[in-house]
Amino acid sequence: MTAEEAQRQPEVEGLTLLRSESSSTGYKGVSFNSGRNYTKPYRARVQRGSKVVHLGSFATAEEAALCYGRTPEAQAAAAAPPEPTAEEALRQAEAEGLTLLRSESSRTGYKCVGVISRSKSKPYKVEVQRGGKLVYLGCFATAEEAALCHARSPEGQAAAASPPEPPPMTVEEVLQQAEAEGLTLLRSESNNSGYKGVTFNGVSKSKPYKVEVQRGGKLAYLGCFATPEEAALCYARTPEAQATQPPTASSRKRKVMSEELPPDVPADMVVILEGQFVDC
């Protein structure tokens, strides 16, 4: 079938050849195969469930697009309404009483919305943490539409209903809190943050310091923070860090001279002097 015949056939069958700006062939579901098949270099494939199904190889992109256009997936896509604009997505969120959650740490400006650089038509993806796993919710043409998808999810609605996060602690507040809890912020020359268990994560702008701890043979993620000191406080609260905490002044033993002991105390006893354990 020639390209002209493939272009006329959809009108006969009442089909639409779906265009795609992100595809090198210009058609959705059609890719160019630069391998050994010189006579049929165009492949038609469709996403069916969680699998990519190969539909065949063809001589022209139009014939491959016709094959794709005959699938239930393509016909459903052709019948779907056009993608909403950013303004329409914002109006729809207001109509549904939803909140598009902003995020300073995201490149898109919205929580759980990332960027797929290889996709031109739908470069914004939505992923949420669900049951300990990262769940993909879809790709969209605008960041606002993607944020609307997230706002409709149970995770998005729960996040919108929860109270706002408190502002990050200042360095002075962290040091005062550590002293109040009797904790030590463990230093580390090998970490780029200067603290044990804390690394600098350049992906997040608002919370660039990540805390991880070795737990049960695995690396457990504890959170991200605005300052290395706040992250170090989080690490210092863990059982692993407390197991390596240096002894406090109240539990530190020291040798004392015999003249420091009361006269009626045997020299081989351990006593407490001025709130300290004393090894006599």
GUMAR-39435 format. One record per residue (C-alpha): y negated, z, x; residue in three letters; residue number from 0. Coordinates in pm, 1 decimal. Each point is the difference from the previous one (the first is absolute). Example, Ala and Ser with C-alpha at 12.3 -4.5 7.8 and 13.67 -1.06 7.14 Angstrom:
BEGIN
        yy        zz        xx  miba  guse
     450.0     780.0    1230.0   ALA     0
    -344.0     -66.0     137.0   SER     1
//
This chain:
BEGIN
        yy        zz        xx  miba  guse
       0.0       0.0       0.0   MET     0
    -340.3    -100.7     137.1   THR     1
    -301.6     230.5       2.5   ALA     2
    -159.2    -201.1    -286.1   GLU     3
     315.1      22.0    -212.6   GLU     4
      24.9     375.7      64.4   ALA     5
    -363.4      40.8    -110.9   GLN     6
      58.9    -192.4    -326.5   ARG     7
     326.9     178.6     -85.6   GLN     8
    -157.8     343.2     -72.3   PRO     9
    -210.5    -157.2    -275.6   GLU    10
     317.2    -142.0    -155.5   VAL    11
     174.8     338.2      16.3   GLU    12
    -308.6     204.5     -85.7   GLY    13
       0.3     177.1     335.1   LEU    14
    -272.7     104.9     244.3   THR    15
      22.0     -48.1     377.1   LEU    16
    -143.3     327.8     119.7   LEU    17
    -253.7     -36.9     279.7   ARG    18
     -30.2     254.6     282.1   SER    19
    -274.6      34.5     258.5   GLU    20
     217.7     225.5     214.3   SER    21
     276.7    -261.7      36.3   SER    22
     -22.7    -273.1     265.4   SER    23
     143.2    -245.8    -254.3   THR    24
    -260.3      77.0    -265.0   GLY    25
     267.2     101.1    -253.6   TYR    26
     135.8     340.1     -96.0   LYS    27
     364.9      52.1      88.1   GLY    28
       1.5    -298.0     238.1   VAL    29
       8.3      23.9     379.4   SER    30
      24.7    -254.5     278.2   PHE    31
     320.4      18.8     204.2   ASN    32
     -71.3    -120.7     352.2   SER    33
     368.3      15.3      95.0   GLY    34
     254.0    -279.4      32.0   ARG    35
     -23.9    -132.6    -356.6   ASN    36
    -244.3    -288.1      49.7   TYR    37
      82.6    -179.6    -328.2   THR    38
     -43.5     308.4    -220.1   LYS    39
    -243.0     233.0     177.2   PRO    40
    -132.8     181.3    -309.7   TYR    41
     182.1     308.3    -128.7   ARG    42
     -31.8     156.5    -345.8   ALA    43
      67.2     371.9     -24.5   ARG    44
     -58.9     266.1    -265.2   VAL    45
     -17.4     379.1       5.3   GLN    46
     268.8     114.9    -244.7   ARG    47
      34.2     373.9     -31.0   GLY    48
       1.1     134.9     353.7   SER    49
     139.1    -318.8     154.6   LYS    50
    -144.3    -337.5     107.3   VAL    51
     209.6    -278.5    -154.2   VAL    52
      11.6    -342.8     166.8   HIS    53
     -32.4    -279.9    -260.9   LEU    54
      40.2    -303.3     223.8   GLY    55
    -160.8    -233.5     253.7   SER    56
    -204.5    -306.1     -94.5   PHE    57
    -171.7    -302.9     149.2   ALA    58
    -343.7      78.5    -144.8   THR    59
    -192.4     316.6     -75.2   ALA    60
     -55.5    -120.1    -358.5   GLU    61
     373.5     -35.3     -66.5   GLU    62
      61.0     349.9     141.1   ALA    63
    -285.2     132.9    -217.4   ALA    64
     159.5    -164.4    -303.8   LEU    65
     328.0     177.7      77.6   CYS    66
    -185.0     330.6      30.5   TYR    67
    -197.9     -73.6    -319.0   GLY    68
     324.0     -24.4    -198.3   ARG    69
     101.8     360.2      81.8   THR    70
     -56.2     284.6    -250.3   PRO    71
    -212.2     180.8     259.0   GLU    72
    -236.9    -296.6      41.3   ALA    73
     -29.3     -54.3    -374.0   GLN    74
     -82.8     368.4     -51.5   ALA    75
    -265.4     -22.7     273.6   ALA    76
    -149.5    -313.4    -158.2   ALA    77
     -21.1     172.8    -339.4   ALA    78
    -158.6     316.8     141.2   ALA    79
    -376.9      51.2     -46.2   PRO    80
    -223.0     -71.8     301.0   PRO    81
     -62.4     271.5     254.7   GLU    82
    -296.0     222.9     -98.7   PRO    83
    -309.8       4.5     216.8   THR    84
    -120.9     317.0     173.4   ALA    85
    -254.2      57.8    -277.7   GLU    86
     262.6     -50.0    -269.8   GLU    87
     232.1     248.3     171.7   ALA    88
    -278.4     260.9       8.4   LEU    89
     -76.2     -54.1    -370.3   ARG    90
     370.4      21.5     -86.0   GLN    91
      33.9     330.5     187.5   ALA    92
    -293.6     139.2    -198.4   GLU    93
     151.4    -127.3    -326.2   ALA    94
     332.5     173.5      78.4   GLU    95
    -171.9     319.7     115.6   GLY    96
     138.3     -34.4     352.2   LEU    97
    -153.0      88.5     335.5   THR    98
      24.7    -235.3     296.1   LEU    99
      54.7     248.2     282.0   LEU   100
    -220.0     -64.0     303.3   ARG   101
     115.3      62.3     358.2   SER   102
    -209.1       2.2     316.0   GLU   103
     312.2     -28.1     214.2   SER   104
     112.4    -328.8    -161.7   SER   105
    -128.6    -339.3     115.2   ARG   106
     -24.6    -106.6    -363.3   THR   107
    -200.4     302.5    -112.6   GLY   108
     268.4      99.3    -251.1   TYR   109
     287.7     248.1      22.8   LYS   110
     350.9    -150.3      42.9   CYS   111
    -144.4    -353.2      24.9   VAL   112
      67.0    -189.2     324.4   GLY   113
     -61.0    -348.4     134.5   VAL   114
     253.2    -277.5      63.7   ILE   115
    -173.8    -236.8     239.2   SER   116
     256.3    -278.7     -40.2   ARG   117
     -68.1     -37.6    -374.8   SER   118
    -319.6    -181.4     -97.0   LYS   119
      39.0      -4.3    -378.3   SER   120
     120.5     362.0     -40.1   LYS   121
     -90.4     191.7     315.8   PRO   122
      -8.8     350.5    -151.2   TYR   123
     322.7     199.4     -35.6   LYS   124
      70.0     328.3    -176.7   VAL   125
     254.7     253.6     127.3   GLU   126
      61.6     358.9    -111.8   VAL   127
     212.5     287.5     123.5   GLN   128
     270.2      60.2    -263.5   ARG   129
     293.0     234.3      52.2   GLY   130
     -48.6       2.3     376.3   GLY   131
      -3.2    -380.5      21.3   LYS   132
    -276.4    -260.6      25.0   LEU   133
      11.4    -207.8    -321.2   VAL   134
    -164.6    -344.6     -16.2   TYR   135
    -187.0     -63.8    -328.3   LEU   136
    -134.4    -351.7      55.5   GLY   137
    -258.5    -229.1     161.3   CYS   138
    -334.8     -92.7    -152.7   PHE   139
    -296.3    -230.9      49.7   ALA   140
    -263.3     275.8      18.9   THR   141
      -4.8     357.3     126.9   ALA   142
    -127.4     113.7    -341.0   GLU   143
     297.0    -153.5    -182.1   GLU   144
     236.3     166.3     248.0   ALA   145
    -179.9     333.2     -49.4   ALA   146
      39.3     -44.5    -377.3   LEU   147
     375.3     -44.1      48.6   CYS   148
      10.1     323.3     200.0   HIS   149
    -211.5     181.0    -260.5   ALA   150
     255.1     -95.4    -268.5   ARG   151
     291.8     144.3     199.4   SER   152
     119.1     361.3     -53.2   PRO   153
    -103.2      75.5     358.4   GLU   154
    -351.3    -136.8     -55.5   GLY   155
     -49.2     193.4    -322.2   GLN   156
     127.0     320.8     159.9   ALA   157
    -238.1     -47.0     293.7   ALA   158
    -294.4     -64.3    -233.7   ALA   159
      79.2     316.2    -199.8   ALA   160
      36.0     223.3     305.5   SER   161
    -303.9     189.7     133.1   PRO   162
    -188.5    -167.0     286.4   PRO   163
     100.6      86.6     352.8   GLU   164
    -211.7     267.9     167.6   PRO   165
    -232.1    -120.3     276.5   PRO   166
     148.8       6.0     350.5   PRO   167
     -39.6     321.4     194.9   MET   168
    -247.5       7.1     285.4   THR   169
     117.8      86.8     351.0   VAL   170
    -158.2     344.4     -29.1   GLU   171
     172.7      65.8    -332.9   GLU   172
     335.4    -101.6     145.2   VAL   173
     -36.0     230.7     299.6   LEU   174
    -104.8     290.8    -222.8   GLN   175
     295.7     -63.9    -234.1   GLN   176
     246.2     -17.9     289.3   ALA   177
    -131.6     332.6     131.4   GLU   178
      23.2     154.4    -348.0   ALA   179
     365.0    -108.5     -31.4   GLU   180
      83.3     104.7     355.3   GLY   181
      89.3    -355.2     100.1   LEU   182
     -50.4    -193.0     321.8   THR   183
     -91.4    -369.9       1.5   LEU   184
     248.5    -126.9     257.9   LEU   185
    -154.1    -231.5     258.8   ARG   186
     178.3    -302.8     146.8   SER   187
    -112.3    -221.2     286.2   GLU   188
     252.0    -268.4     -96.1   SER   189
    -147.3     -59.9    -349.3   ASN   190
    -310.2    -214.6     -48.3   ASN   191
    -134.7     262.7    -239.7   SER   192
      24.6     284.6     251.1   GLY   193
     224.4     202.7    -232.4   TYR   194
     376.6      31.2     -30.3   LYS   195
     147.7    -175.0    -303.5   GLY   196
    -324.3    -188.9     -66.9   VAL   197
     -57.0    -369.5      71.2   THR   198
    -295.6    -227.7     -61.5   PHE   199
      74.8    -256.9    -271.2   ASN   200
    -257.9    -279.8      14.3   GLY   201
     100.0    -141.2    -340.6   VAL   202
    -185.6     265.2    -201.1   SER   203
    -373.8      40.7      46.8   LYS   204
     -51.5     318.6    -201.1   SER   205
     320.7     177.1     112.0   LYS   206
     102.7    -147.3     335.9   PRO   207
     203.8     295.9     132.7   TYR   208
     367.5      10.5     -94.9   LYS   209
     231.4     302.8      18.9   VAL   210
     373.2     -39.1      60.9   GLU   211
     267.0     249.2      98.3   VAL   212
     360.0     -29.3     118.6   GLN   213
     210.8     153.5    -277.5   ARG   214
     377.7     -18.8     -21.9   GLY   215
      19.0    -285.2     247.6   GLY   216
    -256.2    -206.2    -193.0   LYS   217
    -375.8     -51.1      27.0   LEU   218
    -159.0     156.9    -311.0   ALA   219
    -347.0    -117.8    -108.7   TYR   220
    -228.4     288.0    -106.1   LEU   221
    -328.3    -177.2     -79.7   GLY   222
    -321.1    -156.9     130.9   CYS   223
    -325.6     180.9      67.9   PHE   224
    -363.4     -67.7      82.9   ALA   225
     -10.0     194.3     328.1   THR   226
     259.6      76.0     268.0   PRO   227
     -67.2     371.2     -44.9   GLU   228
      82.8      -8.6    -372.8   GLU   229
     317.0    -193.5      78.9   ALA   230
      89.0     249.7     274.9   ALA   231
     -42.1     284.6    -252.8   LEU   232
     247.4    -173.0    -231.3   CYS   233
     247.7     -29.8     287.4   TYR   234
     -57.6     361.5     107.5   ALA   235
     110.2     117.5    -347.0   ARG   236
     343.7    -160.1      32.8   THR   237
     307.9     207.9      93.8   PRO   238
      53.0    -229.3     301.3   GLU   239
    -347.2      71.6     138.3   ALA   240
      18.3     371.7     -71.2   GLN   241
     326.6      18.4     192.0   ALA   242
    -188.7    -114.8     309.1   THR   243
    -320.2     200.6     -61.7   GLN   244
    -106.5     215.3     295.3   PRO   245
      28.1     376.0     -67.8   PRO   246
    -309.8     164.6    -144.3   THR   247
    -180.5     286.9     169.6   ALA   248
     163.7     255.5    -231.3   SER   249
     351.0     -96.4     114.0   SER   250
     -60.3     -67.4     367.3   ARG   251
     169.4     246.2     237.4   LYS   252
    -164.5     119.0     317.7   ARG   253
      80.0     234.9     285.3   LYS   254
    -208.8     313.6      17.5   VAL   255
     -39.7     258.9     266.3   MET   256
     172.9     333.5     -55.5   SER   257
    -336.6     179.2     -11.9   GLU   258
     -82.6    -195.9    -320.0   GLU   259
     286.2     169.6    -186.1   LEU   260
     -34.7     335.7    -173.6   PRO   261
     154.0     277.0     215.4   PRO   262
     274.6      79.4    -251.2   ASP   263
     138.1    -359.4     -27.0   VAL   264
     306.6     -93.5     212.0   PRO   265
     -61.4    -284.4     241.6   ALA   266
     286.4    -213.5    -135.7   ASP   267
    -132.1     -24.0    -358.0   MET   268
    -194.5    -281.9    -168.2   VAL   269
    -304.9     131.8    -182.4   VAL   270
    -297.8    -149.4    -179.1   ILE   271
    -340.4      43.2     154.2   LEU   272
    -315.6    -124.6    -172.1   GLU   273
     191.9    -228.9    -235.3   GLY   274
     203.8    -168.0     280.1   GLN   275
     364.5      18.9      93.1   PHE   276
      20.2     152.9     345.3   VAL   277
     304.9     -36.7     222.6   ASP   278
       8.7     323.7     200.3   CYS   279
//
